[in-house]
């Protein structure tokens, strides 16, 4: 069993709770993501994931595909 990793991804463009929910849904359905919490006030998305199943670039791509700016930390 692989260890889980945690990351904070700078995320911009969130304006409301619906924006946070969309990011959480988009990232949360990825295989290997254990938990996700988008925080519009802090402009960051907290993700706990299994690095043996998914990499950070794929998580960032999911945020960008949802229509938000995300930077590789």
QUILIN-V375280 format. One record per residue. N is the residue number from 1. RES is the residue in one small letter. PHI is phi in whole degrees, 0 to 359 (999 if undefined). PSI is psi in whole degrees, -180 to 180 (999 if undefined). Layout:
BEGIN
N:RES:PHI:PSI
N:RES:PHI:PSI
END
This chain:
BEGIN
1:x:999:135
2:x:274:151
3:x:283:145
4:x:277:150
5:x:241:157
6:x:235:144
7:x:214:151
8:x:247:120
9:x:253:118
10:x:302:126
11:x:226:126
12:x:238:152
13:x:105:1
14:x:280:132
15:x:242:-18
16:x:204:179
17:x:297:-32
18:x:296:-35
19:x:296:-45
20:x:300:-44
21:x:297:-39
22:x:296:-43
23:x:296:-45
24:x:300:-40
25:x:292:-47
26:x:298:-45
27:x:282:-38
28:x:297:-24
29:x:272:-2
30:x:286:138
31:x:294:126
32:x:106:-14
33:x:275:126
34:x:268:-45
35:x:207:155
36:x:212:139
37:x:218:114
38:x:270:138
39:x:231:101
40:x:293:-34
41:x:295:-40
42:x:271:-9
43:x:55:51
44:x:212:151
45:x:242:122
46:x:268:127
47:x:228:133
48:x:250:129
49:x:210:167
50:x:260:106
51:x:294:-12
52:x:280:-13
53:x:248:-26
54:x:210:148
55:x:251:168
56:x:297:-36
57:x:301:-39
58:x:293:-36
59:x:292:-45
60:x:299:-42
61:x:300:-39
62:x:294:-39
63:x:295:-45
64:x:296:-40
65:x:295:-28
66:x:283:-8
67:x:104:18
68:x:240:158
69:x:274:130
70:x:222:141
71:x:246:142
72:x:292:128
73:x:290:999
END
